[in-house]
Amino acid sequence: MLVAAAVCPCPPLLVPAVAAGAAPELDAARAACTDALGVLAAVRPDRLIVVGPTRQEDAETYPEGTPGSFRGFGVDVGVRLGRETAAGVEADAGARRPLPPSLAVAAWLLERTGWSDAPIEGLAVGESLARDQCTAIGRDLAARAGRVALLVMGDASACRTLKAPGYLDERAEPFDAAAGRALGAADLAALRALDVELARQLMVSGRAPWQVLAGAATDADLTGTLLYEDAPYGVGYVVASWS
């Protein structure tokens, strides 16, 4: 059963080496992510599952120990999802796909906060997955252990300003506000109701992971707290904790 969740954004700029000191606007977001991960640690889960978006069409799992890096963003910084000596990972590490960017950012956050409280696994979900697929995946994740915690990565719209990656779209701010309210209030119905096609148009990478969370929390009766909401660089970022 799901006992806690943390919702964090996943821009590589959260990693200071990637930002090269040029993104102080994200200091508050980093601090909020640390607070959200503290809530996860406090509940002492049996398993932590990290869920993040991917451009692939389906869902793919990543076992503990899977490596990732930010070399694609111009810096020689490597990360690993959880323990370095996870069983069965070292032997075939070269054959495994590296972590996608969203899970690499999650791995960096976990390393930064010194996570060592429970085994970890990663799940990358396709940004185009249908609502029902996402909620079904979430229900399956919640049944993985007696006490499951989720770290849910994903950004809101990328269309908040003229200089945003998706340019300015007047629908972006209302969408982000609705998503922020739902995440801050642990409103499962509102999360399930997020418009899949509109989210695609607004470049919302978090829609599928958030709906996975809604599925996982179906029988959990959790309370949400909104820790951060802003749109630096024209992209909406939300941090929330559920417990």
C-alpha positions, 0 to 999 in steps of 0.5 A: 500500500502507498504510505507516502509520495513526493512530487518533484520536477525533473529539469536537469538544471536542478543539478548545479553542475548542469546549471553551472551556477547560472540557475539560482532561481531553482534554489528554492525548488531544490530546497523544497525537493529536499523537504519532500524527500524528508517526508518519504524517509520519515515514513520508513517505507519497505520500498521506494519506487521512482516514477518519471516520464520518458519519450518512449511510448511504453513503460520500462523498469530500472533496477536498483544500481542502474547508472545514469549521467548528465553527459548529454547535457555537457557535464561529466556527472554520473549518478546511480539509482540507489546502492552501487552493489545491488544484486545482479546489476553489476554483472550486466550493467553494460547491457542495461539502458542508462537511466532516462533524464527524469530518473537521473535527476531523481537519482541525483536528488536521492544521492544529495539527501543521502537516501538509504532507507529502503530498496529502490526501483525506477519506472519510466512511463511514456508521456503519451500513455493513456489515463487508464494505463497510468492508473492501472500501473499505479495500482500495481506499484502500490501492491509491490510491498506492504509500505510503498513510497513513490518519488514522482518526477515530472514538469508542468507546462513548458509554455508559460512565457514567450521564451519558454521551450513551447512558446507562450500558450494562454492555456498553460497557466490555468492548466498548471494552476489546476495541476498544482491544486490537485497535487497540493491537495492529493485530489485523485479525481482532479489528477485523473481528470487532467486532459491528456491531449491538452497536456501533450500540446502544452508539453507537460511531462508530468501528466502521466507520472501524476496519473500513475500516482493517482492510481497508486493512491486510490486506497491510501487516504493520503493528505497533500502539502504543496511545497513549491510552485513556480515557472522559472524559464517559462516551465511550470515546476511543482513540489508536493508531499503526500503522507 
